[in-house]
Amino acid sequence: MVKISTTNSKLGVIPSVNLPPIVTCRRNCPCARDCYATKGRYRFQNVQDSLHHNLREYFANPDQYFEDVKFAINNGMVSYLYFRWHAAGDFVDGRYFKGVIKVAEELPATSFLAFTKKFEIVNGFIHNGGVIPENLHIVFSAWGDDFKIKNPYHFPVAYVRFKDKENKTIPTTAAECSGDCTHCLQCWNIKNGQSVVFNKH
């Protein structure tokens, strides 16, 4: 059974499914050395066990993995209006992304959010005729000045504000992260061509 998190201080009551960072992220990921999902509570053994458990569950039975996620979101006893893919980790591969699409299609009353640096998976899906459901909000995750984003379909972009250096790529129109998803939800409503900026964790 996939483990769903409901204890993220930023997400509040919004549940999320998480995977181990680095191993599920793009190979040239510029944030690997400073990844927030390798620090703090993410270093606790029970959290690490949960992340790696979920990845094993996906590889062992991808269809059941997504059935477990669906059941956690809406099972007749609970029904969540909002859900976050990967407070830690990223889309594993193209098959995984298609599973995310299917979950959104089958749970139209839930609004889904996913940040990703695996731009090629999303761009390739659309290039091959795929359609992103309206209730699935995908935000491309930027980093510093040297990290180039391939964004031909104008997905919204999340930028990071560093503590020790300027990030010149941040648009002046980027919305500020409030740090409280439960009462903000702006990332669940962000539109193509828009952007948001986070202070580096």
RAUR-V307104 format. One line per field, one symbol per residue. burial: 1 if it has 16 or more other ideal C-beta (glycine too) atoms within 10 Angstrom, else 0. Layout:
# RAUR-V307104
burial->???
This chain:
# RAUR-V307104
burial->011110010110011111111101110010100000100001000010011001101100010011011101110000010111111111110101111110110010011111111110111010000001101111111110000000100011111100000000110001101000100110110100011111000
